[in-house]
């Protein structure tokens, strides 16, 4: 029972903090007896009966943190937020470091419509919570509070905190998608108001058109951006990328010059250098390709595209053994890299390592199937997907 385990978790965090009241009087003895009975009932998974014992403790000693915290927890999970809130608040006021209790207090306040109080309590503890389930629930509540007031940067910061602990949780991923989409739209609107004829505005329009697969529109806006400001960061690379995938052979031929201009503007642009290696491979100029790929890897060790390109050249030149030290770490660091599995399978096959080749081919087919399915979903949703090198 996940709920009851949660109750025990909160119960244990407070037990003994107020408790062991000094003194030999009958009131102190009654408190200790009720406390023992309450925790025994919790261990027997009888929260309703335990609540009566905690209520008796609170009646005898309103400052008993253990009883106040547990009453608040029990009432919270009964969705009686109005009754839970004062018990949780009393415990937190006496012991502010009870982060999980304060998280519940914040969630109770939000359910009571006390948004300002909830935001203060939740933002104070989300980064400190160690229990994944508690951190996730409190973080999602805080994100909703921030998005309700359009405080998107703070919402995005909470998303990043949550992703560190649960990178694959669909609730966090959806929250990230929603927030970053809203941030992008907000920034686009601000840019259109502040500088509607700027190079950056045409860059942003190009990005949106690229999402819609409007490559001619993308190229046209990137050319406008370049004409307005030839020194825009990354503009030559972006234009080259759009030109490279054009069905028009004349436009595709322009890509190489744009990549070279990108490198001239920024000699550390490993992406453009890698693309020059790719173009050299297309011309069967393997020696030039090796030079470009090694240059890119010197700037960015482990860069995936340059690694794949260099490995491909080695395989084509019947030097598959040299490809293994490149591809094996790449597959280990990113098991979903479809092309890496394919090329590693090819290298193993050429080296007569047939079992290894089959394993990598199976992995290639598995992840390619997943990738193809996601492409179909994105297409239906009209979302953008990266322009990948065609799968073999």
KOLDO-88981 format. One line per 5 residues: number of its first residue (from 1); their letters; for each residue x negated, y negated, z of C-alpha. Coordinates in nm, 2 decimals, decimal comma, m for minus. Each point is the difference from the previous one (the first is absolute). Layout:
REM residues N
NUM> A> X Y Z ~ ... $
REM end
This chain:
REM residues 392
1> XXXXX> 0,00 0,00 0,00 ~ m0,19 m0,30 m0,13 ~ 0,22 m0,25 0,19 ~ m0,06 0,17 0,33 ~ m0,37 0,02 m0,05 $
6> XXXXX> 0,01 m0,37 m0,07 ~ 0,18 m0,06 0,33 ~ m0,26 0,21 0,19 ~ m0,27 m0,21 m0,17 ~ 0,14 m0,32 0,14 $
11> XXXXX> 0,07 0,16 0,33 ~ m0,36 0,11 0,05 ~ m0,14 m0,33 m0,10 ~ 0,16 m0,16 0,30 ~ 0,00 0,27 0,27 $
16> XXXXX> m0,18 m0,09 0,31 ~ m0,05 m0,37 m0,08 ~ 0,24 m0,12 0,26 ~ 0,03 0,28 0,19 ~ m0,14 0,12 0,24 $
21> XXXXX> 0,14 m0,25 0,23 ~ m0,18 m0,03 0,33 ~ 0,18 0,04 0,32 ~ 0,18 0,27 0,20 ~ 0,35 m0,14 0,01 $
26> XXXXX> 0,31 0,19 m0,13 ~ 0,03 m0,23 m0,30 ~ m0,35 0,08 m0,12 ~ 0,07 0,37 0,05 ~ 0,33 m0,03 m0,19 $
31> XXXXX> m0,18 m0,17 m0,29 ~ m0,26 0,26 m0,02 ~ 0,26 0,28 0,01 ~ 0,20 m0,15 m0,28 ~ m0,31 m0,06 m0,21 $
36> XXXXX> m0,11 0,36 0,04 ~ 0,35 0,13 m0,09 ~ 0,02 m0,23 m0,30 ~ m0,32 0,12 m0,15 ~ 0,09 0,35 0,07 $
41> XXXXX> 0,33 m0,05 m0,19 ~ m0,19 m0,16 m0,29 ~ m0,23 0,30 m0,02 ~ 0,31 0,22 m0,01 ~ 0,14 m0,21 m0,29 $
46> XXXXX> 0,29 m0,14 0,20 ~ m0,03 m0,37 m0,07 ~ 0,36 m0,09 0,11 ~ m0,06 0,14 0,35 ~ m0,35 m0,16 0,01 $
51> XXXXX> 0,16 m0,33 m0,08 ~ 0,21 0,02 0,32 ~ m0,31 0,06 0,21 ~ m0,18 m0,29 m0,16 ~ 0,30 m0,22 0,06 $
56> XXXXX> m0,01 0,10 0,36 ~ m0,37 m0,11 0,02 ~ 0,08 m0,33 m0,16 ~ 0,28 m0,06 0,24 ~ m0,25 0,06 0,29 $
61> XXXXX> m0,30 m0,18 m0,16 ~ 0,07 m0,23 m0,29 ~ m0,38 m0,05 m0,05 ~ m0,07 0,37 m0,06 ~ m0,16 0,00 m0,34 $
66> XXXXX> 0,03 0,37 m0,06 ~ 0,38 m0,01 0,06 ~ 0,06 m0,32 m0,20 ~ m0,20 0,13 m0,30 ~ 0,17 0,33 m0,01 $
71> XXXXX> 0,34 m0,15 0,04 ~ m0,07 m0,23 m0,29 ~ m0,13 0,29 m0,21 ~ 0,30 0,22 0,08 ~ 0,25 m0,27 m0,08 $
76> XXXXX> m0,19 m0,11 m0,31 ~ 0,03 0,35 m0,15 ~ 0,37 0,00 0,09 ~ 0,02 m0,31 m0,22 ~ 0,11 m0,20 0,30 $
81> XXXXX> m0,23 m0,29 m0,08 ~ 0,18 m0,25 0,22 ~ m0,05 0,21 0,31 ~ m0,35 0,11 m0,10 ~ m0,14 m0,34 m0,06 $
86> XXXXX> m0,02 m0,13 0,36 ~ m0,16 0,32 0,13 ~ m0,26 0,00 m0,27 ~ m0,07 m0,37 0,05 ~ m0,04 0,05 0,38 $
91> XXXXX> m0,26 0,27 m0,06 ~ m0,19 m0,21 m0,25 ~ 0,00 m0,31 0,22 ~ m0,16 0,20 0,27 ~ m0,24 0,19 m0,22 $
96> XXXXX> m0,06 m0,18 m0,33 ~ m0,25 0,27 m0,13 ~ 0,28 0,25 m0,03 ~ m0,01 m0,04 m0,38 ~ 0,24 0,28 m0,08 $
101> XXXXX> 0,26 m0,14 0,24 ~ m0,04 m0,34 m0,15 ~ 0,05 0,14 m0,35 ~ 0,33 0,14 0,11 ~ 0,09 m0,33 0,16 $
106> XXXXX> m0,07 m0,17 m0,33 ~ 0,22 0,25 m0,19 ~ 0,28 m0,04 0,25 ~ m0,02 m0,38 m0,03 ~ 0,02 0,03 m0,38 $
111> XXXXX> 0,31 0,22 0,03 ~ 0,15 m0,27 0,23 ~ m0,06 m0,27 m0,26 ~ m0,28 m0,16 0,21 ~ m0,23 m0,03 m0,30 $
116> XXXXX> m0,25 m0,25 0,14 ~ m0,05 0,20 0,32 ~ m0,03 0,32 m0,20 ~ m0,26 m0,15 m0,23 ~ m0,22 m0,12 0,30 $
121> XXXXX> 0,01 0,34 0,17 ~ m0,05 0,22 m0,31 ~ m0,28 m0,21 m0,14 ~ m0,18 0,01 0,33 ~ m0,02 0,38 0,01 $
126> XXXXX> 0,01 0,15 m0,36 ~ m0,37 m0,02 m0,04 ~ m0,06 0,16 0,34 ~ 0,23 0,29 m0,02 ~ m0,18 0,34 m0,02 $
131> XXXXX> 0,30 0,23 m0,04 ~ 0,06 0,03 m0,38 ~ 0,38 0,03 0,03 ~ 0,04 m0,29 0,23 ~ m0,23 m0,22 m0,21 $
136> XXXXX> 0,19 0,09 m0,32 ~ 0,34 m0,08 0,14 ~ m0,11 m0,32 0,17 ~ m0,19 m0,11 m0,31 ~ 0,29 0,05 m0,23 $
141> XXXXX> 0,22 m0,20 0,23 ~ m0,25 m0,28 0,00 ~ m0,02 0,01 m0,38 ~ 0,37 m0,04 m0,02 ~ m0,01 m0,30 0,24 $
146> XXXXX> m0,28 m0,17 m0,21 ~ 0,17 0,06 m0,33 ~ 0,33 m0,13 0,13 ~ m0,18 m0,34 0,05 ~ m0,20 0,03 m0,32 $
151> XXXXX> m0,33 0,02 0,20 ~ m0,14 0,23 m0,26 ~ m0,37 m0,03 0,08 ~ 0,06 0,12 0,35 ~ 0,22 0,28 m0,12 $
156> XXXXX> m0,28 0,10 m0,24 ~ m0,25 0,01 0,29 ~ 0,22 0,23 0,20 ~ 0,04 0,23 m0,31 ~ m0,38 0,03 m0,02 $
161> XXXXX> m0,02 0,09 0,38 ~ 0,26 0,27 m0,05 ~ m0,17 0,14 m0,31 ~ m0,31 0,06 0,19 ~ 0,18 0,26 0,21 $
166> XXXXX> 0,24 0,14 m0,25 ~ m0,11 m0,08 m0,36 ~ 0,24 0,24 m0,16 ~ 0,32 m0,08 0,19 ~ 0,27 m0,09 m0,25 $
171> XXXXX> 0,16 m0,26 0,23 ~ m0,33 m0,19 0,02 ~ m0,07 0,03 m0,37 ~ 0,35 m0,13 m0,08 ~ m0,05 m0,29 0,24 $
176> XXXXX> m0,33 m0,08 m0,17 ~ 0,15 0,01 m0,34 ~ 0,29 m0,23 0,10 ~ m0,22 m0,25 0,18 ~ m0,27 m0,02 m0,26 $
181> XXXXX> 0,26 m0,03 m0,28 ~ 0,16 m0,29 0,19 ~ m0,34 m0,16 0,06 ~ m0,08 0,03 m0,37 ~ 0,33 m0,15 m0,10 $
186> XXXXX> m0,04 m0,28 0,26 ~ m0,35 m0,08 m0,13 ~ 0,11 0,00 m0,36 ~ 0,27 m0,25 0,09 ~ m0,24 m0,22 0,19 $
191> XXXXX> m0,24 0,01 m0,29 ~ 0,26 m0,09 m0,26 ~ 0,10 m0,30 0,21 ~ m0,35 m0,12 0,09 ~ m0,18 0,06 m0,34 $
196> XXXXX> 0,24 0,12 m0,27 ~ m0,25 m0,07 m0,28 ~ m0,31 0,13 0,17 ~ m0,22 0,28 m0,12 ~ 0,09 0,19 0,32 $
201> XXXXX> 0,37 m0,03 m0,09 ~ m0,06 0,16 m0,34 ~ m0,21 0,27 0,17 ~ 0,29 0,08 0,23 ~ 0,24 0,01 m0,29 $
206> XXXXX> m0,24 0,24 m0,18 ~ 0,00 0,23 0,30 ~ 0,38 0,00 0,01 ~ 0,02 0,07 m0,37 ~ m0,25 0,28 0,04 $
211> XXXXX> 0,23 0,16 0,25 ~ 0,27 m0,01 m0,26 ~ m0,23 0,16 m0,26 ~ 0,01 m0,31 m0,21 ~ m0,36 0,01 m0,12 $
216> XXXXX> 0,04 m0,27 m0,27 ~ 0,14 m0,24 0,26 ~ m0,27 0,10 0,24 ~ m0,27 m0,08 m0,25 ~ 0,16 m0,33 m0,11 $
221> XXXXX> 0,02 m0,13 0,36 ~ m0,35 0,11 0,08 ~ m0,12 m0,19 m0,31 ~ 0,18 m0,31 0,13 ~ m0,15 0,04 0,34 $
226> XXXXX> m0,34 0,03 m0,15 ~ 0,05 m0,31 m0,22 ~ 0,11 m0,20 0,30 ~ m0,28 0,11 0,23 ~ m0,28 0,22 m0,15 $
231> XXXXX> m0,15 0,04 0,35 ~ 0,29 0,18 0,16 ~ m0,13 0,29 0,20 ~ 0,05 0,33 m0,18 ~ 0,17 m0,15 m0,30 $
236> XXXXX> m0,23 0,16 m0,26 ~ 0,04 0,34 0,16 ~ 0,38 m0,02 0,02 ~ 0,02 m0,11 m0,37 ~ m0,24 0,28 m0,10 $
241> XXXXX> 0,21 0,26 0,18 ~ 0,32 m0,12 m0,18 ~ m0,18 m0,01 m0,34 ~ m0,15 0,35 0,05 ~ 0,34 0,17 0,02 $
246> XXXXX> 0,16 m0,20 m0,29 ~ 0,11 0,21 m0,30 ~ m0,14 m0,27 m0,23 ~ m0,35 0,11 m0,09 ~ m0,11 m0,37 m0,06 $
251> XXXXX> 0,10 m0,09 0,36 ~ m0,17 0,31 0,14 ~ m0,32 m0,10 m0,17 ~ 0,00 m0,32 0,20 ~ m0,01 0,18 0,33 $
256> XXXXX> m0,37 0,07 m0,01 ~ m0,09 m0,37 m0,04 ~ 0,23 m0,09 0,29 ~ m0,16 0,26 0,23 ~ m0,34 m0,15 m0,10 $
261> XXXXX> 0,12 m0,35 0,08 ~ 0,13 0,13 0,34 ~ m0,35 0,14 0,08 ~ m0,16 m0,32 m0,11 ~ 0,22 m0,19 0,24 $
266> XXXXX> m0,06 0,25 0,28 ~ m0,30 0,23 m0,04 ~ 0,13 0,21 0,29 ~ 0,33 0,08 m0,17 ~ m0,03 0,38 0,02 $
271> XXXXX> 0,34 0,05 m0,15 ~ m0,08 m0,18 m0,32 ~ m0,34 0,18 m0,02 ~ 0,18 0,33 0,04 ~ 0,24 m0,09 m0,28 $
276> XXXXX> m0,30 m0,08 m0,23 ~ m0,12 0,35 0,08 ~ 0,33 0,14 m0,10 ~ m0,01 m0,18 m0,33 ~ m0,35 0,13 m0,06 $
281> XXXXX> 0,13 0,35 0,05 ~ 0,27 m0,06 m0,26 ~ m0,27 m0,09 m0,24 ~ m0,20 0,32 0,10 ~ m0,28 m0,23 0,12 $
286> XXXXX> m0,07 0,21 0,31 ~ m0,33 m0,16 0,08 ~ 0,16 m0,34 0,03 ~ 0,29 0,14 0,20 ~ m0,24 0,16 0,25 $
291> XXXXX> m0,17 m0,34 0,04 ~ 0,32 m0,18 0,06 ~ 0,14 0,26 0,25 ~ m0,32 0,01 0,20 ~ 0,00 m0,38 0,02 $
296> XXXXX> 0,36 0,01 0,13 ~ m0,09 0,26 0,25 ~ m0,30 m0,19 0,12 ~ 0,24 m0,29 0,07 ~ 0,28 0,21 0,15 $
301> XXXXX> m0,12 0,35 0,11 ~ 0,27 0,26 m0,04 ~ 0,22 m0,22 m0,22 ~ 0,24 0,26 m0,14 ~ 0,03 m0,11 m0,36 $
306> XXXXX> m0,37 m0,04 m0,05 ~ m0,06 0,34 0,17 ~ 0,25 0,17 m0,23 ~ m0,15 m0,17 m0,30 ~ m0,36 0,10 0,08 $
311> XXXXX> 0,11 0,36 0,08 ~ 0,19 0,02 m0,33 ~ m0,32 m0,11 m0,19 ~ m0,20 0,27 0,18 ~ 0,25 0,27 m0,09 $
316> XXXXX> 0,01 m0,12 m0,36 ~ m0,38 0,02 m0,01 ~ 0,00 0,36 0,14 ~ m0,14 m0,12 0,33 ~ 0,29 0,12 0,21 $
321> XXXXX> m0,22 0,07 0,30 ~ m0,07 m0,37 0,03 ~ 0,38 m0,07 0,00 ~ 0,06 0,21 0,31 ~ m0,16 m0,24 0,26 $
326> XXXXX> 0,22 m0,27 m0,14 ~ 0,33 0,18 m0,02 ~ 0,00 0,22 0,31 ~ m0,02 m0,29 0,24 ~ 0,26 m0,19 m0,20 $
331> XXXXX> 0,24 0,29 0,03 ~ m0,07 0,03 0,37 ~ 0,07 m0,36 0,06 ~ 0,31 m0,02 m0,22 ~ 0,16 0,34 m0,05 $
336> XXXXX> 0,28 m0,16 m0,21 ~ m0,24 m0,12 m0,27 ~ 0,14 0,19 m0,30 ~ m0,28 m0,08 m0,24 ~ m0,27 0,09 0,25 $
341> XXXXX> 0,15 0,35 0,04 ~ 0,02 0,04 m0,38 ~ m0,36 m0,10 m0,06 ~ m0,13 0,20 0,29 ~ 0,18 0,31 m0,14 $
346> XXXXX> m0,16 m0,06 m0,33 ~ m0,34 m0,03 0,15 ~ 0,04 0,32 0,20 ~ 0,13 0,18 m0,31 ~ m0,31 m0,10 m0,20 $
351> XXXXX> m0,22 0,12 0,29 ~ 0,18 0,34 0,00 ~ 0,15 m0,06 0,35 ~ 0,34 0,12 m0,11 ~ 0,16 0,04 0,35 $
356> XXXXX> m0,09 m0,36 0,08 ~ 0,12 m0,11 m0,34 ~ 0,34 0,16 0,05 ~ 0,04 m0,15 0,35 ~ m0,07 m0,35 m0,14 $
361> XXXXX> 0,23 0,06 m0,30 ~ 0,28 0,11 0,24 ~ m0,05 m0,32 0,20 ~ 0,00 m0,20 m0,32 ~ 0,34 0,15 m0,10 $
366> XXXXX> 0,14 m0,04 0,35 ~ m0,08 m0,37 0,03 ~ 0,08 m0,08 m0,36 ~ 0,35 0,14 0,06 ~ 0,04 m0,22 0,30 $
371> XXXXX> m0,14 m0,30 m0,19 ~ 0,23 0,06 m0,30 ~ 0,30 0,02 0,23 ~ m0,09 m0,32 0,17 ~ m0,04 m0,17 m0,34 $
376> XXXXX> 0,35 0,11 m0,09 ~ 0,13 m0,14 0,33 ~ m0,18 m0,33 m0,05 ~ 0,13 m0,02 m0,35 ~ 0,36 0,04 0,12 $
381> XXXXX> m0,06 m0,26 0,27 ~ m0,18 m0,23 m0,25 ~ m0,29 m0,02 0,23 ~ m0,36 m0,04 m0,11 ~ m0,25 0,29 m0,03 $
386> XXXXX> m0,37 m0,04 m0,06 ~ m0,13 0,04 m0,35 ~ m0,20 0,32 0,05 ~ m0,23 0,17 m0,24 ~ 0,21 0,26 m0,20 $
391> XX> 0,00 0,34 0,17 ~ m0,16 0,28 m0,19 $
REM end
